[in-house]
């Protein structure tokens, strides 16, 4: 019976040794895996710093561009206001021409008979002038 007890203790010792060996291998494998993960995270940290630097630079350029667009927009507003003033002036000029044209048309309409008489007298005067001219050219 003592032999069984010694054999049992020996078996437990061997089992414990095997357990410790496998546990050591597992811990070593886990250590390698954690070292690889650590290296990967360091690489990602460097890449993230590069991305942060580029993003900051891009943000500064975007702000400068937005400011430039704002300044050009303000200048364009001044130009649009000037064009609007020119349009208003042209509209006012057109209105004045329209009123003058209407006034002349009304005067012509009111003095239609007088204009007709002036045209008739003009025709008579031209005929007389032509006759006088013809007589002069024949007599010479």
Rosetta blueprint (number, residue, H / E / L):
1 X L
2 X H
3 X H
4 X H
5 X H
6 X H
7 X H
8 X H
9 X H
10 X H
11 X H
12 X H
13 X H
14 X H
15 X H
16 X H
17 X H
18 X H
19 X H
20 X H
21 X H
22 X H
23 X H
24 X H
25 X H
26 X H
27 X H
28 X H
29 X H
30 X H
31 X H
32 X H
33 X H
34 X H
35 X H
36 X H
37 X H
38 X H
39 X H
40 X H
41 X H
42 X H
43 X H
44 X H
45 X H
46 X H
47 X H
48 X H
49 X H
50 X H
51 X H
52 X H
53 X H
54 X H
55 X H
56 X H
57 X H
58 X H
59 X H
60 X H
61 X H
62 X H
63 X H
64 X H
65 X H
66 X H
67 X H
68 X H
69 X H
70 X H
71 X H
72 X H
73 X H
74 X H
75 X H
76 X H
77 X H
78 X H
79 X H
80 X H
81 X H
82 X H
83 X H
84 X H
85 X H
86 X H
87 X H
88 X H
89 X H
90 X H
91 X H
92 X H
93 X H
94 X H
95 X H
96 X H
97 X H
98 X H
99 X H
100 X H
101 X H
102 X H
103 X H
104 X H
105 X H
106 X H
107 X H
108 X H
109 X H
110 X H
111 X L
112 X H
113 X H
114 X H
115 X H
116 X H
117 X H
118 X H
119 X H
120 X H
121 X H
122 X H
123 X H
124 X H
125 X H
126 X H
127 X H
128 X H
129 X H
130 X H
131 X H
132 X H
133 X H
134 X H
135 X H
136 X H
137 X H
138 X H
139 X H
140 X L
